[in-house]
């Protein structure tokens, strides 16, 4: 039904909006916590950079549209995608309510897996688990595109944050020992002023990276919905004003993403970001570790570098995991007990539970639709 397709596209945009305000904290928590920008200034900057980042590529969108579930094993109908989105939305709202920085990316992927398993009667072949390739970054499937990055990217974020903070501490110590004008340059007031300005650039980079990776996930879902509807004949005889819903030949044959999908998802994510996500900002920016501008700069630069690299390779990593782990790395470089490890424990549990919880919700929702005769 065309109505169902439109409902799914609308739900995907709702997910994108929630992703925007749920993950706002990822790109601006540190710049707000260090008081370099006011909350409103930081949210405005993040919204603009999310928009620009979302328009910057399609590699991650292609992974979501064709690299997680096998359309040849299960009929990728609108009901499946709707349940996948609702599973992700419900888990996002639960973690947002409790102020836990969980991953919208993994919530969406978990939802896709859970709904697909329900649709296929628990046939595990419905999920593309692993498709090794050479070079290794071209490998596909959940193992290569989700599980390994889920573990590896936070490790990289932590290591990069720790090393960058160590390098900055070393430079400051060298200047202090040099005496004279060099010693004056590393007085706290000068350091805070310099890195306060630098942190605006690093926070903007985080916003861009967030848009480039996270917004593309919803683009992939919308594209998957429309390609499936086109194959099923649902989009035949569309009214003229809805003609844009037909996927282009590029989208059908080459995995491209239509321009209207990119622009719409980018604008919706930017609007969600502008709405803010203050609960999670408190956790990342205040509860995890006490931050100064130099720490915020190191954490944001490290996390943005990892996310941008993953986006270029089409790997849907978690913005949340990367900035959180980078903050931990920076805090550990200060001193091990600078990190509030009780808060870290709660965050890690949210990370671990996201895929199975969102997947379980999507699975139950699809089973409910089946029981009602709607799927």
Secondary structure, 3 states (H helix, E strand, C coil): CHHHHHHHHHHHHHHHHHHHHHCHHHHHHHHHHCCCCCHHHHHHHHHHHHHHHHCCCCHHHHHHHHCCECCCCCCCCHHHHHHHHHHHHHHHHHHHHCCCCCCHHHHHHHHHHHHHHHHCCCCHHHECCCECCCCHHHCECHHHHHHHHHHHHHHHHHHHHHHHHHHHHHHHHHHHHHCHHHHHHCCHHHHHHHHHHHHHHHHHHHHHHHHHHHHHHHHHHHHHHHHHHHHCCCCCCCCHHHHHHCCCHHHHHHCCCCHHHHHHHHHHHHHHHHHCCHHHHHHHHHHCCCCCHHHHHHHHHHHHHHHHHHHHCCCCCCHHHHHHHHHHHHHHHHCHHHCCHHHHHHHHHHHHHHHHHHHHHHHHHHHHHHHCCCC
